[in-house]
């Protein structure tokens, strides 16, 4: 076989490889085109996925659905904040500027003693801040509570710089003063209202003051006995209604 023939065969081989590569790309494109409608939508009967990002036309997130390993950390004022919610699957909502504005997370497993360690938490956040309303069911160490909560919380832009300064300040009056300023700026998440069922099988409504101290408690016991308690700032009952006589056995 002479050199000219070898060169000719090599050239033909290269052309064949290119043709096969282009043909493969064409087949892939054909399959993708066939799977999509004219509007650019694809239809699936079933899909297994660890995370789905729903984004706006500008690329900003709108909704994220993810498993326990891939749920995103909260984003407030464009800043990602390390979460302490643990590894839980869920559904996270984002507002038009890309900050988290609410979500649904859940878990459920037995603990080392075989008791339930479970819960589901659905929350709504204020713009530029943390959650203001939450609906949840929680079980841990034999305790169970289900209900609706409303919170007081300031804006992150007001309290976060104070908290960062507080963390880096040395122990002493300056650190104490920074903590008080952080609290005044709304850094604490203060529960003002609870409506639901408590671990003692009572249905209850708790109303708290701006410091989070319960001041009014409305309960109905499992036996159907209603009670209205008024509390002072130290948590002591100062009046109870009604003063009903005890039921005869």
Secondary structure, 3 states (H helix, E strand, C coil): CCHHHHHHHHHHHHHHHHHHHHHHHHHHHHHHHHHECCCCCECCCCCCCCEEEEECCCCCEEEEEECCCCCCCEEECCEEECCCCCCCEEEEEECCCCCEEEEEEEEEEECCCCCEEEEEEEEEECCCECEEEEEEEEEECCEEEEEEEEEECCEHHHHHHHHHHHHHCCCCHHHHHHHHHHHHCCCCCEEEEEEEECCCCCEEEEEECCCCCEEEEEEECCCCCEEEEEECCCCCEEEEECCCCCCCC
